[in-house]
Amino acid sequence: MTRRALVSTVTVFVAGIAVGALLVQPRAVAAQSNARVFELRTYTAPEGKLGELQARFRNHTTRIFQKHGMTNVGYWVPQDAPLSQNTLIYVISHPSREAAKKSWAAFQADPEWQKVAADTQVNGRIVQGVVSVFMDATDYSPMK
């Protein structure tokens, strides 16, 4: 299986896990809007840099996402090698695809984010690839 096919398979699998994980919080699910769009993102880190990438998300990125209207749904790393060594997968949600575009633009322009990005890459890049997939909940999905 090619790396791209493997990442695609993992991406689809994690999307299912994300939906399932949210089912354990039925009150939160019921209160959420049916109009939102989900974004599944898979990051590949250079060898030895996954810990630094996770630290950046843990200490900065998730909070800055919220600041710009992005909702953190969940974050995962694969259990099995080789992806467990260099892959971070997460799902965020936005009110709409247009809102996502605006949020990402504001996030990228945010001086705090720019400083964090620069500071966390002093010893080299910590992301070598990003795959983004926008998703709509199906009509039979418990979470919309």
TIMI-2910 file (N, C-alpha, C, CB; in pm, 1 decimal, decimal comma, always signed):
<rs>
+----------+----------+----------+----------+----------+----------+----------+----------+----------+----------+----------+----------+------+
!      n_x !      n_y !      n_z !     ca_x !     ca_y !     ca_z !      c_x !      c_y !      c_z !     cb_x !     cb_y !     cb_z ! resn !
+----------+----------+----------+----------+----------+----------+----------+----------+----------+----------+----------+----------+------+
!    +85,1 !   -117,1 !     +0,0 !     +0,0 !     +0,0 !     +0,0 !    +89,9 !   +123,7 !     +0,0 !    -96,9 !     -0,4 !   +122,7 !  Met !
!    +58,6 !   +218,4 !    -86,0 !   +137,7 !   +341,0 !    -91,3 !   +111,8 !   +425,2 !    +32,1 !   +105,8 !   +421,1 !   -218,3 !  Thr !
!   +203,9 !   +515,8 !    +61,3 !   +187,7 !   +603,4 !   +177,7 !    +60,8 !   +686,4 !   +164,4 !   +310,3 !   +695,7 !   +194,2 !  Arg !
!    +34,0 !   +736,8 !    +45,0 !    -85,2 !   +818,9 !    +23,4 !   -212,4 !   +737,4 !    +48,5 !    -85,9 !   +876,1 !   -119,7 !  Arg !
!   -215,4 !   +614,2 !     +0,9 !   -331,2 !   +527,2 !    +23,4 !   -346,1 !   +496,4 !   +171,8 !   -317,7 !   +396,3 !    -57,3 !  Ala !
!   -234,1 !   +474,0 !   +240,1 !   -237,2 !   +446,3 !   +382,5 !   -290,2 !   +565,9 !   +460,4 !    -98,6 !   +408,3 !   +431,9 !  Leu !
!   -242,1 !   +685,6 !   +426,1 !   -290,5 !   +806,9 !   +493,5 !   -439,1 !   +826,3 !   +466,4 !   -210,8 !   +931,2 !   +446,9 !  Val !
!   -484,1 !   +800,7 !   +343,2 !   -625,9 !   +813,4 !   +310,1 !   -709,4 !   +715,7 !   +391,1 !   -648,5 !   +790,5 !   +160,6 !  Ser !
!   -661,8 !   +591,9 !   +401,9 !   -734,0 !   +491,7 !   +479,9 !   -741,8 !   +533,3 !   +626,0 !   -666,4 !   +354,4 !   +467,4 !  Thr !
!   -630,8 !   +579,4 !   +681,1 !   -628,4 !   +625,0 !   +820,0 !   -722,3 !   +743,4 !   +837,5 !   -485,0 !   +663,3 !   +862,7 !  Val !
!   -724,3 !   +833,8 !   +741,6 !   -809,1 !   +952,2 !   +748,8 !   -956,3 !   +913,1 !   +758,3 !   -786,0 !  +1042,1 !   +627,0 !  Thr !
!  -1000,1 !   +822,5 !   +673,5 !  -1140,2 !   +778,0 !   +675,4 !  -1170,3 !   +707,2 !   +806,8 !  -1170,2 !   +684,0 !   +555,4 !  Val !
!  -1078,3 !   +623,4 !   +851,8 !  -1097,3 !   +551,7 !   +976,1 !  -1110,8 !   +647,8 !  +1094,1 !   -981,9 !   +455,7 !   +999,1 !  Phe !
!  -1024,1 !   +747,1 !  +1099,4 !  -1027,4 !   +842,4 !  +1210,4 !  -1154,3 !   +926,4 !  +1207,4 !   -904,6 !   +933,2 !  +1206,2 !  Val !
!  -1204,4 !   +957,2 !  +1089,4 !  -1330,4 !  +1031,8 !  +1081,0 !  -1441,0 !   +953,7 !  +1150,6 !  -1368,7 !  +1059,9 !   +933,0 !  Ala !
!  -1444,5 !   +823,7 !  +1128,3 !  -1543,7 !   +739,7 !  +1196,2 !  -1523,5 !   +738,9 !  +1346,0 !  -1537,9 !   +597,9 !  +1143,3 !  Gly !
!  -1398,3 !   +732,9 !  +1389,2 !  -1368,0 !   +735,2 !  +1531,8 !  -1411,2 !   +868,0 !  +1593,1 !  -1217,9 !   +711,6 !  +1555,7 !  Ile !
!  -1386,0 !   +977,4 !  +1521,9 !  -1422,0 !  +1110,0 !  +1573,3 !  -1571,2 !  +1119,2 !  +1597,9 !  -1377,9 !  +1219,8 !  +1475,8 !  Ala !
!  -1648,4 !  +1071,2 !  +1504,6 !  -1793,5 !  +1073,9 !  +1520,2 !  -1833,9 !   +985,5 !  +1637,1 !  -1863,8 !  +1028,1 !  +1390,5 !  Val !
!  -1777,4 !   +866,7 !  +1644,6 !  -1810,2 !   +775,3 !  +1753,8 !  -1772,3 !   +830,8 !  +1889,5 !  -1741,7 !   +643,3 !  +1732,8 !  Gly !
!  -1656,5 !   +895,5 !  +1897,4 !  -1611,5 !   +951,8 !  +2024,4 !  -1705,9 !  +1058,9 !  +2075,0 !  -1472,3 !  +1009,1 !  +2010,0 !  Ala !
!  -1763,2 !  +1132,7 !  +1984,8 !  -1855,0 !  +1239,1 !  +2027,0 !  -1989,7 !  +1184,5 !  +2071,6 !  -1875,3 !  +1338,3 !  +1914,2 !  Leu !
!  -2020,3 !  +1063,5 !  +2035,9 !  -2148,4 !  +1004,9 !  +2075,0 !  -2157,7 !   +982,4 !  +2224,6 !  -2170,1 !   +874,2 !  +2002,7 !  Leu !
!  -2045,3 !   +976,6 !  +2293,8 !  -2047,9 !   +957,8 !  +2437,7 !  -2088,3 !  +1085,4 !  +2511,0 !  -1912,6 !   +910,9 !  +2486,1 !  Val !
!  -2105,9 !  +1194,2 !  +2438,1 !  -2147,9 !  +1320,8 !  +2497,2 !  -2277,6 !  +1365,5 !  +2429,7 !  -2036,6 !  +1429,6 !  +2482,6 !  Gln !
!  -2389,8 !  +1293,8 !  +2449,8 !  -2511,5 !  +1323,5 !  +2375,1 !  -2565,2 !  +1463,8 !  +2396,1 !  -2616,2 !  +1226,2 !  +2411,6 !  Pro !
!  -2550,4 !  +1522,7 !  +2516,0 !  -2601,3 !  +1658,1 !  +2536,4 !  -2528,2 !  +1758,1 !  +2448,5 !  -2588,5 !  +1698,3 !  +2682,9 !  Arg !
!  -2397,1 !  +1742,8 !  +2435,9 !  -2318,0 !  +1833,0 !  +2351,5 !  -2355,2 !  +1815,3 !  +2204,8 !  -2167,2 !  +1807,8 !  +2371,4 !  Ala !
!  -2377,9 !  +1693,0 !  +2163,0 !  -2412,7 !  +1666,4 !  +2023,9 !  -2546,6 !  +1729,1 !  +1989,3 !  -2416,2 !  +1516,0 !  +1997,1 !  Val !
!  -2644,8 !  +1713,5 !  +2075,4 !  -2778,8 !  +1765,0 !  +2046,9 !  -2780,7 !  +1917,0 !  +2037,7 !  -2876,3 !  +1718,9 !  +2153,7 !  Ala !
!  -2691,6 !  +1981,9 !  +2111,3 !  -2691,9 !  +2127,3 !  +2114,8 !  -2620,1 !  +2189,9 !  +1996,0 !  -2628,8 !  +2174,8 !  +2242,0 !  Ala !
!  -2551,7 !  +2109,2 !  +1917,0 !  -2471,8 !  +2164,1 !  +1809,2 !  -2555,2 !  +2183,1 !  +1683,2 !  -2352,9 !  +2073,9 !  +1780,5 !  Gln !
!  -2515,0 !  +2278,3 !  +1604,1 !  -2586,3 !  +2314,0 !  +1482,2 !  -2571,5 !  +2208,8 !  +1374,1 !  -2537,4 !  +2446,7 !  +1430,8 !  Ser !
!  -2678,1 !  +2189,2 !  +1295,3 !  -2674,0 !  +2097,8 !  +1182,5 !  -2600,1 !  +2157,3 !  +1063,9 !  -2813,8 !  +2059,5 !  +1141,7 !  Asn !
!  -2570,8 !  +2284,9 !  +1068,0 !  -2513,1 !  +2352,6 !   +952,1 !  -2360,5 !  +2347,0 !   +949,5 !  -2558,0 !  +2496,3 !   +949,9 !  Ala !
!  -2297,8 !  +2291,9 !  +1048,9 !  -2151,9 !  +2299,9 !  +1053,0 !  -2084,6 !  +2202,4 !   +957,1 !  -2103,3 !  +2274,1 !  +1193,3 !  Arg !
!  -1960,0 !  +2234,6 !   +927,7 !  -1876,7 !  +2151,7 !   +841,2 !  -1757,4 !  +2103,4 !   +923,8 !  -1829,6 !  +2231,0 !   +713,2 !  Val !
!  -1719,1 !  +1980,5 !   +899,5 !  -1605,3 !  +1922,2 !   +970,4 !  -1484,0 !  +1922,6 !   +879,2 !  -1637,0 !  +1778,3 !  +1018,7 !  Phe !
!  -1367,3 !  +1938,5 !   +940,2 !  -1243,0 !  +1934,1 !   +865,5 !  -1151,4 !  +1830,8 !   +931,0 !  -1175,3 !  +2074,8 !   +860,3 !  Glu !
!  -1115,2 !  +1731,8 !   +853,8 !  -1023,7 !  +1627,7 !   +897,5 !   -886,4 !  +1661,7 !   +842,8 !  -1070,5 !  +1486,1 !   +850,6 !  Leu !
!   -787,7 !  +1672,8 !   +932,0 !   -653,0 !  +1711,5 !   +888,9 !   -552,6 !  +1607,9 !   +937,9 !   -615,8 !  +1853,3 !   +941,9 !  Arg !
!   -462,9 !  +1571,2 !   +850,3 !   -357,7 !  +1475,1 !   +881,8 !   -223,5 !  +1543,0 !   +858,2 !   -371,3 !  +1344,8 !   +795,7 !  Thr !
!   -143,2 !  +1551,2 !   +962,7 !    -11,2 !  +1613,7 !   +955,0 !    +96,1 !  +1505,2 !   +961,2 !     +8,4 !  +1717,4 !  +1069,9 !  Tyr !
!   +195,2 !  +1520,3 !   +877,0 !   +312,3 !  +1433,1 !   +879,7 !   +430,9 !  +1516,2 !   +926,4 !   +339,7 !  +1368,8 !   +738,9 !  Thr !
!   +496,0 !  +1467,6 !  +1029,8 !   +611,8 !  +1537,4 !  +1086,1 !   +740,1 !  +1473,2 !  +1033,9 !   +608,4 !  +1534,5 !  +1241,8 !  Ala !
!   +845,0 !  +1552,0 !  +1019,7 !   +975,7 !  +1493,5 !   +986,0 !  +1018,9 !  +1396,3 !  +1097,4 !  +1083,6 !  +1606,1 !   +966,0 !  Pro !
!  +1109,1 !  +1308,0 !  +1064,6 !  +1156,1 !  +1208,8 !  +1161,8 !  +1200,4 !  +1276,3 !  +1291,5 !  +1272,0 !  +1126,3 !  +1102,7 !  Glu !
!  +1147,7 !  +1225,1 !  +1403,0 !  +1186,0 !  +1274,7 !  +1534,1 !  +1116,2 !  +1403,0 !  +1578,5 !  +1330,8 !  +1296,9 !  +1535,8 !  Gly !
!  +1023,5 !  +1455,5 !  +1499,7 !   +962,2 !  +1585,3 !  +1531,2 !   +816,5 !  +1576,3 !  +1578,5 !   +968,9 !  +1673,8 !  +1410,2 !  Lys !
!   +758,7 !  +1454,8 !  +1585,8 !   +618,1 !  +1443,1 !  +1625,3 !   +593,7 !  +1498,1 !  +1765,5 !   +573,6 !  +1297,4 !  +1618,7 !  Leu !
!   +682,9 !  +1474,1 !  +1857,3 !   +667,5 !  +1527,0 !  +1993,4 !   +661,7 !  +1678,5 !  +1995,6 !   +781,5 !  +1479,5 !  +2081,3 !  Gly !
!   +745,2 !  +1742,2 !  +1914,7 !   +743,9 !  +1888,8 !  +1907,1 !   +614,0 !  +1939,2 !  +1845,3 !   +864,0 !  +1939,4 !  +1825,6 !  Glu !
!   +565,7 !  +1868,0 !  +1744,1 !   +438,3 !  +1906,4 !  +1680,9 !   +324,3 !  +1893,4 !  +1781,4 !   +409,8 !  +1818,7 !  +1555,4 !  Leu !
!   +322,5 !  +1784,1 !  +1855,7 !   +217,2 !  +1766,8 !  +1956,3 !   +226,1 !  +1874,0 !  +2065,1 !   +226,4 !  +1627,2 !  +2019,5 !  Gln !
!   +345,4 !  +1908,0 !  +2105,5 !   +361,7 !  +2013,1 !  +2207,1 !   +306,4 !  +2145,8 !  +2155,8 !   +510,9 !  +2028,9 !  +2246,0 !  Ala !
!   +330,4 !  +2175,9 !  +2028,6 !   +278,6 !  +2301,7 !  +1972,7 !   +126,1 !  +2302,1 !  +1975,9 !   +329,2 !  +2322,5 !  +1827,6 !  Arg !
!    +63,9 !  +2191,2 !  +1937,9 !    -82,2 !  +2184,7 !  +1945,0 !   -130,5 !  +2193,1 !  +2088,5 !   -133,3 !  +2056,2 !  +1880,5 !  Phe !
!    -68,5 !  +2115,7 !  +2176,3 !   -109,7 !  +2110,8 !  +2316,7 !    -97,7 !  +2248,2 !  +2383,3 !    -25,3 !  +2008,0 !  +2393,1 !  Arg !
!    +11,1 !  +2317,5 !  +2358,1 !    +41,6 !  +2440,6 !  +2430,4 !     -8,4 !  +2568,1 !  +2363,6 !   +187,6 !  +2450,8 !  +2449,0 !  Asn !
!    -38,9 !  +2562,3 !  +2234,2 !    -71,6 !  +2685,9 !  +2163,6 !   -185,0 !  +2672,8 !  +2061,5 !    +50,1 !  +2735,9 !  +2094,5 !  His !
!   -169,7 !  +2580,6 !  +1967,8 !   -254,6 !  +2578,5 !  +1848,3 !   -401,9 !  +2562,2 !  +1879,7 !   -211,5 !  +2468,2 !  +1757,3 !  Thr !
!   -437,4 !  +2467,5 !  +1966,6 !   -580,1 !  +2444,4 !  +1992,8 !   -647,0 !  +2570,2 !  +2048,8 !   -598,3 !  +2326,8 !  +2091,0 !  Thr !
!   -576,5 !  +2640,2 !  +2135,0 !   -631,7 !  +2764,4 !  +2192,4 !   -646,4 !  +2871,9 !  +2085,1 !   -541,4 !  +2816,3 !  +2306,8 !  Arg !
!   -547,4 !  +2883,2 !  +1997,6 !   -554,7 !  +2985,3 !  +1892,1 !   -663,9 !  +2948,3 !  +1791,2 !   -417,2 !  +3000,5 !  +1820,4 !  Ile !
!   -683,7 !  +2819,3 !  +1765,0 !   -796,6 !  +2777,7 !  +1680,1 !   -927,1 !  +2831,7 !  +1739,2 !   -802,6 !  +2621,3 !  +1667,0 !  Phe !
!   -948,1 !  +2808,6 !  +1867,9 !  -1071,4 !  +2854,6 !  +1933,5 !  -1087,4 !  +3005,5 !  +1921,0 !  -1071,7 !  +2814,2 !  +2081,7 !  Gln !
!   -979,0 !  +3075,9 !  +1937,2 !   -979,2 !  +3222,8 !  +1926,5 !  -1034,2 !  +3267,9 !  +1791,2 !   -836,4 !  +3278,5 !  +1946,5 !  Lys !
!  -1012,2 !  +3185,4 !  +1688,6 !  -1055,0 !  +3221,2 !  +1553,0 !  -1178,7 !  +3144,0 !  +1507,3 !   -941,9 !  +3196,9 !  +1455,8 !  His !
!  -1257,3 !  +3095,6 !  +1603,6 !  -1387,4 !  +3036,2 !  +1571,8 !  -1385,5 !  +2891,3 !  +1526,4 !  -1451,2 !  +3115,6 !  +1467,7 !  Gly !
!  -1273,2 !  +2824,0 !  +1540,5 !  -1265,0 !  +2682,3 !  +1505,0 !  -1292,7 !  +2599,6 !  +1630,4 !  -1124,7 !  +2646,7 !  +1443,8 !  Met !
!  -1373,5 !  +2494,7 !  +1616,3 !  -1406,6 !  +2408,8 !  +1729,1 !  -1319,4 !  +2283,5 !  +1724,6 !  -1557,2 !  +2371,4 !  +1728,0 !  Thr !
!  -1245,8 !  +2260,0 !  +1830,7 !  -1162,5 !  +2139,5 !  +1842,1 !  -1252,8 !  +2020,9 !  +1872,1 !  -1053,1 !  +2155,8 !  +1953,4 !  Asn !
!  -1252,0 !  +1920,6 !  +1784,1 !  -1334,3 !  +1801,5 !  +1802,8 !  -1251,4 !  +1689,5 !  +1864,4 !  -1395,3 !  +1755,9 !  +1668,9 !  Val !
!  -1133,9 !  +1660,5 !  +1807,4 !  -1050,1 !  +1555,2 !  +1862,3 !   -916,1 !  +1547,0 !  +1792,2 !  -1120,6 !  +1422,7 !  +1853,2 !  Gly !
!   -819,7 !  +1490,6 !  +1864,6 !   -682,2 !  +1476,8 !  +1815,7 !   -635,5 !  +1334,3 !  +1842,4 !   -586,6 !  +1580,7 !  +1883,8 !  Tyr !
!   -565,6 !  +1273,0 !  +1743,7 !   -521,3 !  +1134,9 !  +1754,5 !   -385,0 !  +1115,6 !  +1692,1 !   -621,3 !  +1042,3 !  +1689,6 !  Trp !
!   -317,1 !  +1011,1 !  +1738,1 !   -198,6 !   +958,7 !  +1670,3 !   -226,3 !   +810,7 !  +1644,5 !    -65,7 !   +980,2 !  +1756,5 !  Val !
!   -182,8 !   +759,1 !  +1531,5 !   -201,9 !   +617,3 !  +1501,5 !   -129,9 !   +529,7 !  +1604,8 !   -151,1 !   +585,2 !  +1359,4 !  Pro !
!   -181,0 !   +410,0 !  +1626,9 !   -118,1 !   +317,1 !  +1720,6 !     -1,1 !   +242,5 !  +1659,1 !   -219,7 !   +218,2 !  +1771,1 !  Gln !
!     -8,0 !   +215,4 !  +1530,1 !    +90,6 !   +127,9 !  +1466,9 !   +194,1 !   +205,6 !  +1385,8 !    +20,6 !    +27,7 !  +1377,4 !  Asp !
!   +317,2 !   +154,5 !  +1390,8 !   +425,7 !   +208,6 !  +1309,2 !   +398,9 !   +170,8 !  +1163,6 !   +565,8 !   +154,9 !  +1357,0 !  Ala !
!   +440,6 !   +250,6 !  +1071,2 !   +529,1 !   +365,2 !  +1087,0 !   +455,7 !   +495,5 !  +1117,4 !   +610,8 !   +382,3 !   +963,3 !  Pro !
!   +322,9 !   +500,6 !  +1095,5 !   +250,9 !   +627,1 !  +1113,9 !   +252,3 !   +676,3 !  +1257,9 !   +108,3 !   +611,8 !  +1068,1 !  Leu !
!   +264,4 !   +585,7 !  +1354,5 !   +268,3 !   +627,5 !  +1495,0 !   +391,1 !   +712,5 !  +1525,4 !   +266,3 !   +505,3 !  +1586,3 !  Ser !
!   +489,4 !   +707,0 !  +1439,4 !   +613,7 !   +780,0 !  +1460,7 !   +611,1 !   +922,9 !  +1406,5 !   +726,5 !   +705,4 !  +1397,6 !  Gln !
!   +515,3 !   +953,3 !  +1315,8 !   +522,6 !  +1083,9 !  +1249,9 !   +388,3 !  +1144,1 !  +1210,3 !   +606,3 !  +1072,3 !  +1129,2 !  Asn !
!   +276,9 !  +1091,9 !  +1260,9 !   +146,4 !  +1136,4 !  +1212,4 !    +57,9 !  +1187,2 !  +1325,2 !    +76,5 !  +1023,6 !  +1139,5 !  Thr !
!     -2,3 !  +1303,8 !  +1303,2 !   -102,5 !  +1361,9 !  +1392,1 !   -227,7 !  +1381,8 !  +1308,8 !    -53,2 !  +1497,6 !  +1456,8 !  Leu !
!   -339,9 !  +1333,8 !  +1360,1 !   -467,5 !  +1344,3 !  +1289,0 !   -565,4 !  +1416,8 !  +1380,3 !   -522,8 !  +1202,7 !  +1247,2 !  Ile !
!   -638,3 !  +1512,7 !  +1324,1 !   -737,6 !  +1580,7 !  +1406,7 !   -858,4 !  +1622,8 !  +1325,7 !   -676,2 !  +1701,7 !  +1474,0 !  Tyr !
!   -966,9 !  +1650,7 !  +1400,0 !  -1090,8 !  +1699,1 !  +1340,6 !  -1128,0 !  +1827,7 !  +1411,9 !  -1205,7 !  +1592,5 !  +1350,6 !  Val !
!  -1156,5 !  +1929,7 !  +1333,0 !  -1211,7 !  +2054,8 !  +1384,8 !  -1342,0 !  +2079,8 !  +1310,5 !  -1110,9 !  +2175,5 !  +1367,4 !  Ile !
!  -1423,6 !  +2169,1 !  +1362,5 !  -1546,2 !  +2203,5 !  +1290,7 !  -1558,9 !  +2354,9 !  +1279,3 !  -1670,1 !  +2144,0 !  +1361,5 !  Ser !
!  -1636,7 !  +2392,2 !  +1178,6 !  -1660,5 !  +2533,1 !  +1146,1 !  -1810,3 !  +2550,0 !  +1119,8 !  -1574,7 !  +2579,3 !  +1021,3 !  His !
!  -1863,7 !  +2669,8 !  +1138,4 !  -2005,0 !  +2691,8 !  +1107,2 !  -2039,0 !  +2666,7 !   +959,9 !  -2043,4 !  +2833,1 !  +1144,1 !  Pro !
!  -1942,0 !  +2689,9 !   +871,0 !  -1963,9 !  +2671,9 !   +726,5 !  -1827,2 !  +2665,4 !   +658,1 !  -2051,9 !  +2789,0 !   +666,3 !  Ser !
!  -1828,4 !  +2630,4 !   +531,3 !  -1702,9 !  +2627,6 !   +455,2 !  -1646,3 !  +2769,4 !   +441,1 !  -1725,2 !  +2564,0 !   +315,1 !  Arg !
!  -1733,1 !  +2867,0 !   +422,1 !  -1689,4 !  +3006,1 !   +412,5 !  -1628,7 !  +3053,1 !   +545,0 !  -1807,4 !  +3096,9 !   +372,7 !  Glu !
!  -1692,8 !  +3014,0 !   +656,7 !  -1637,7 !  +3048,6 !   +788,2 !  -1500,8 !  +2984,3 !   +807,8 !  -1733,6 !  +3004,5 !   +900,5 !  Ala !
!  -1483,9 !  +2861,9 !   +758,0 !  -1354,1 !  +2793,6 !   +767,7 !  -1246,9 !  +2874,6 !   +695,5 !  -1362,6 !  +2650,3 !   +708,4 !  Ala !
!  -1279,9 !  +2919,0 !   +576,3 !  -1184,8 !  +2997,4 !   +497,0 !  -1143,3 !  +3123,9 !   +572,3 !  -1246,1 !  +3034,3 !   +360,0 !  Lys !
!  -1240,6 !  +3192,7 !   +630,8 !  -1212,2 !  +3315,3 !   +705,9 !  -1131,7 !  +3285,5 !   +832,5 !  -1343,0 !  +3386,8 !   +742,6 !  Lys !
!  -1168,8 !  +3177,7 !   +901,9 !  -1096,6 !  +3141,9 !  +1024,1 !   -951,5 !  +3107,1 !   +995,1 !  -1164,8 !  +3024,8 !  +1093,6 !  Ser !
!   -929,0 !  +3028,7 !   +888,3 !   -791,5 !  +2993,3 !   +853,9 !   -710,6 !  +3117,1 !   +815,2 !   -789,9 !  +2891,5 !   +739,4 !  Trp !
!   -771,3 !  +3209,7 !   +743,2 !   -700,0 !  +3332,3 !   +704,6 !   -664,2 !  +3414,4 !   +828,9 !   -786,1 !  +3417,3 !   +606,9 !  Ala !
!   -759,7 !  +3426,5 !   +921,1 !   -733,9 !  +3502,1 !  +1043,9 !   -627,9 !  +3432,6 !  +1129,2 !   -863,7 !  +3519,6 !  +1124,6 !  Ala !
!   -634,8 !  +3301,3 !  +1135,8 !   -535,8 !  +3223,2 !  +1210,2 !   -395,7 !  +3245,7 !  +1153,6 !   -571,3 !  +3073,3 !  +1206,3 !  Phe !
!   -381,4 !  +3233,5 !  +1023,0 !   -251,0 !  +3250,1 !   +959,5 !   -195,4 !  +3391,6 !   +978,6 !   -261,2 !  +3218,2 !   +810,8 !  Gln !
!   -284,0 !  +3491,5 !   +983,5 !   -241,4 !  +3630,7 !   +998,3 !   -219,5 !  +3671,9 !  +1144,0 !   -343,7 !  +3721,7 !   +935,4 !  Ala !
!   -260,3 !  +3588,6 !  +1237,0 !   -252,2 !  +3621,1 !  +1379,0 !   -105,9 !  +3633,5 !  +1422,6 !   -324,8 !  +3514,0 !  +1463,2 !  Asp !
!    -65,4 !  +3748,3 !  +1476,2 !    +73,5 !  +3766,2 !  +1520,2 !   +116,3 !  +3664,2 !  +1626,3 !    +92,0 !  +3906,5 !  +1574,8 !  Pro !
!    +23,8 !  +3626,1 !  +1713,3 !    +57,2 !  +3525,3 !  +1814,2 !    +92,4 !  +3392,8 !  +1746,4 !    -60,5 !  +3505,8 !  +1913,3 !  Glu !
!     +9,8 !  +3350,7 !  +1648,2 !    +37,9 !  +3226,2 !  +1576,6 !   +170,5 !  +3236,0 !  +1501,4 !    -76,5 !  +3193,3 !  +1478,8 !  Trp !
!   +193,7 !  +3347,7 !  +1436,5 !   +317,8 !  +3363,2 !  +1361,0 !   +439,8 !  +3349,6 !  +1451,6 !   +320,0 !  +3498,7 !  +1289,9 !  Gln !
!   +431,6 !  +3404,2 !  +1572,2 !   +541,6 !  +3392,0 !  +1668,2 !   +556,4 !  +3247,5 !  +1713,7 !   +518,4 !  +3484,1 !  +1789,6 !  Lys !
!   +445,2 !  +3183,4 !  +1746,5 !   +449,2 !  +3042,3 !  +1787,7 !   +510,2 !  +2957,0 !  +1676,6 !   +306,7 !  +2991,1 !  +1822,9 !  Val !
!   +465,3 !  +2977,5 !  +1553,8 !   +516,0 !  +2899,7 !  +1440,6 !   +667,0 !  +2918,1 !  +1425,6 !   +444,3 !  +2940,8 !  +1310,4 !  Ala !
!   +711,9 !  +3041,1 !  +1434,8 !   +855,4 !  +3068,1 !  +1422,0 !   +934,2 !  +3008,2 !  +1539,2 !   +880,3 !  +3219,7 !  +1413,9 !  Ala !
!   +884,4 !  +3029,8 !  +1660,2 !   +954,7 !  +2981,7 !  +1779,3 !   +964,6 !  +2829,4 !  +1783,4 !   +884,9 !  +3031,5 !  +1904,2 !  Asp !
!   +860,5 !  +2760,8 !  +1737,7 !   +859,0 !  +2614,6 !  +1745,5 !   +934,0 !  +2548,2 !  +1630,6 !   +716,8 !  +2565,0 !  +1747,5 !  Thr !
!   +985,2 !  +2628,9 !  +1538,4 !  +1061,5 !  +2572,1 !  +1427,8 !  +1206,6 !  +2621,4 !  +1426,2 !   +994,2 !  +2605,9 !  +1295,9 !  Gln !
!  +1252,1 !  +2670,8 !  +1539,1 !  +1389,9 !  +2718,5 !  +1550,2 !  +1489,0 !  +2607,5 !  +1513,3 !  +1417,6 !  +2769,7 !  +1693,0 !  Val !
!  +1457,5 !  +2485,1 !  +1551,0 !  +1545,8 !  +2370,8 !  +1523,3 !  +1504,6 !  +2293,4 !  +1399,0 !  +1548,0 !  +2277,2 !  +1642,1 !  Asn !
!  +1429,4 !  +2356,8 !  +1310,2 !  +1386,1 !  +2292,3 !  +1185,9 !  +1235,4 !  +2275,1 !  +1181,1 !  +1453,6 !  +2156,9 !  +1170,2 !  Gly !
!  +1187,3 !  +2252,6 !  +1060,0 !  +1043,2 !  +2236,2 !  +1038,2 !   +988,7 !  +2118,3 !  +1118,0 !  +1013,4 !  +2216,6 !   +888,9 !  Arg !
!   +866,0 !  +2131,8 !  +1167,8 !   +803,9 !  +2022,1 !  +1240,6 !   +683,8 !  +1965,2 !  +1165,1 !   +761,3 !  +2068,7 !  +1379,0 !  Ile !
!   +654,4 !  +2019,4 !  +1047,7 !   +549,5 !  +1966,0 !   +960,0 !   +607,6 !  +1954,3 !   +820,3 !   +421,1 !  +2057,0 !   +960,7 !  Val !
!   +594,3 !  +1835,9 !   +761,1 !   +641,5 !  +1820,1 !   +623,4 !   +526,4 !  +1795,7 !   +526,9 !   +741,2 !  +1705,5 !   +614,7 !  Gln !
!   +407,5 !  +1766,6 !   +578,3 !   +294,0 !  +1746,6 !   +489,0 !   +162,6 !  +1760,3 !   +563,2 !   +302,1 !  +1610,5 !   +422,6 !  Gly !
!    +60,9 !  +1813,6 !   +492,0 !    -73,2 !  +1829,8 !   +548,3 !   -174,6 !  +1782,7 !   +445,1 !   -100,2 !  +1978,5 !   +589,7 !  Val !
!   -269,2 !  +1700,7 !   +490,0 !   -382,2 !  +1660,5 !   +406,4 !   -507,4 !  +1711,5 !   +477,0 !   -387,0 !  +1502,7 !   +383,7 !  Val !
!   -592,1 !  +1785,1 !   +405,3 !   -714,5 !  +1840,7 !   +462,0 !   -834,1 !  +1790,4 !   +382,4 !   -710,2 !  +1995,8 !   +462,7 !  Ser !
!   -936,5 !  +1744,5 !   +455,0 !  -1060,1 !  +1696,9 !   +392,3 !  -1176,9 !  +1764,0 !   +464,1 !  -1071,7 !  +1539,1 !   +398,6 !  Val !
!  -1260,3 !  +1836,0 !   +389,5 !  -1382,0 !  +1894,1 !   +446,6 !  -1493,6 !  +1792,3 !   +432,8 !  -1419,9 !  +2029,1 !   +376,5 !  Phe !
!  -1574,8 !  +1779,6 !   +539,3 !  -1678,7 !  +1676,6 !   +542,3 !  -1810,1 !  +1733,5 !   +593,2 !  -1635,1 !  +1558,8 !   +629,8 !  Met !
!  -1918,7 !  +1679,4 !   +540,2 !  -2052,6 !  +1708,2 !   +589,8 !  -2104,5 !  +1583,5 !   +659,0 !  -2148,2 !  +1752,9 !   +474,6 !  Asp !
!  -2176,1 !  +1602,8 !   +767,6 !  -2239,6 !  +1489,4 !   +835,5 !  -2351,0 !  +1435,5 !   +744,8 !  -2296,6 !  +1531,7 !   +976,9 !  Ala !
!  -2365,7 !  +1305,3 !   +744,3 !  -2473,3 !  +1243,4 !   +666,6 !  -2606,7 !  +1262,0 !   +737,4 !  -2445,2 !  +1093,5 !   +643,9 !  Thr !
!  -2715,7 !  +1238,2 !   +666,8 !  -2846,9 !  +1253,6 !   +727,1 !  -2871,9 !  +1151,2 !   +838,0 !  -2953,8 !  +1241,8 !   +620,8 !  Asp !
!  -2798,9 !  +1041,8 !   +840,8 !  -2816,1 !   +939,4 !   +943,8 !  -2709,7 !   +948,2 !  +1054,1 !  -2812,1 !   +801,6 !   +880,1 !  Tyr !
!  -2623,6 !  +1046,7 !  +1046,3 !  -2520,4 !  +1062,5 !  +1147,6 !  -2580,5 !  +1115,7 !  +1277,7 !  -2410,0 !  +1156,5 !  +1097,3 !  Ser !
!  -2547,9 !  +1053,1 !  +1391,0 !  -2598,0 !  +1104,6 !  +1518,2 !  -2544,4 !  +1244,7 !  +1549,3 !  -2561,1 !  +1009,4 !  +1630,5 !  Pro !
!  -2429,7 !  +1278,4 !  +1493,4 !  -2370,9 !  +1409,9 !  +1514,5 !  -2372,9 !  +1486,4 !  +1383,8 !  -2226,8 !  +1398,7 !  +1569,6 !  Met !
!  -2423,1 !  +1606,6 !  +1389,7 !  -2432,3 !  +1687,1 !  +1267,5 !  -2370,1 !  +1822,8 !  +1291,2 !  -2579,0 !  +1702,4 !  +1221,7 !  Lys !
+----------+----------+----------+----------+----------+----------+----------+----------+----------+----------+----------+----------+------+
</rs>
